[in-house]
Structures are given as structure tokens and as C-alpha cells.
């Protein structure tokens, strides 16, 4: 018996995409993003790809496309925005705060791997600390200055109650380093002042 066909629907067959399997490195990367909140591709390459930026970018692109992590953009005033990455669970913050946190995370990137694994890194709100961590059985606090009017003065004002906390203070250039010394010295703080560019090639 031949049955009459009332209609024929033409179109694509819906096929579920294959599951996306996370590697052990992917899982460690996501966990690190949950801890540090924001990292650039360069920082991630140093941590997980032995500095191979192209391999890091390739995997980050795939992870972001599969919604395993978030890719964000930082407007810097340049023609091109700067990309950075965060865990899906990380809330958005103002750009200046994100920039300070990423700069402070250079300390994390430059810690020896054995120290990173046990340093209990905590990301803070950048007012004034961007992070704190343990090293050599002592707590350290990270402060980041950017090139903004009254920046050093405001940070010094916030730090006047820091007491004997061990502080790593990151300045953007030599001029602000000297300004930081001028404002922080009278406070008698336990502080080490660094220039952020030196963190690209130096270990803590």
C-alpha cells in the first residue's frame, strides 16, 4: 500500500556537537583564573605553555569559543584593545581595577612554581591591595600604581595604617617610583618598590 506524502521538510539535520573534553592543563588554567581573576594571554603562556604565546592563544581561543572561559577587552586608548581572560564565575569590575589586578598578577606569574602551588594567593579589590599571598611563612600584600593624578598620594593615604605588613609596591615607571619613595618613606612601611616592566624578565 502506497501512502501519500503530505509534505516534505528540507533543511539541516540537528546533530548535537561532540562533547568538549577539558585537558588537565585546561582545568588547572580555569582554576588559576578563578584564583587570579584576570590574566593576559602572555601571562597564561608563561604559566602553562613555557612562554609559547601562539600555542596559548590557540587554546584560549578554543576555550573561549566553547564557553569554558571568558575573553574580555581592555580599552587602553590605543587603536587596538587588549584582550584578557577570566573564569566564567568572575564578576566584571571597572577597567582600572581589572588593569591593576592583572599588573599585580605579574607577581604571581613570577613566583617559582613550587611557591605558587602553596602561596594561598588571594585576589583583592585593588583598594589598595590587588592581592595577598604567603611566602616563607609570611604574608605579603601587592599594591599597584597607575599613571593617574594623585595616584601615589591616594595610595599612601590608604597605606598609612598598613603597619608592618610586607608590601610589594608596583610603579609603572621611574618617575612614579621616585614619587612613591617620597610619599611612602615617611610612613615607615615594610615595602619593596618595583617597576612593572622589570617583572616581565625577573623572578620574585
Secondary structure, 3 states (H helix, E strand, C coil): CCCCCCCCCCCCCCCCCCCCCCCHHHHHHHHHHHHHCCECHHHHHHHHCCCCHHHHHHHHHHHHHCCCEEEEEECCCCCCCEEEEEECCCCCCCHHHHHHHHHHHHHHHHCCHHHHCCCCCEECCCCCEEEEEEECCEEEEEEECCCCCCHHHHHHHHHCCCCCCEEEEEECCHHHHHHHHHHHHCCCCEEEEEEHHHHHCCCC
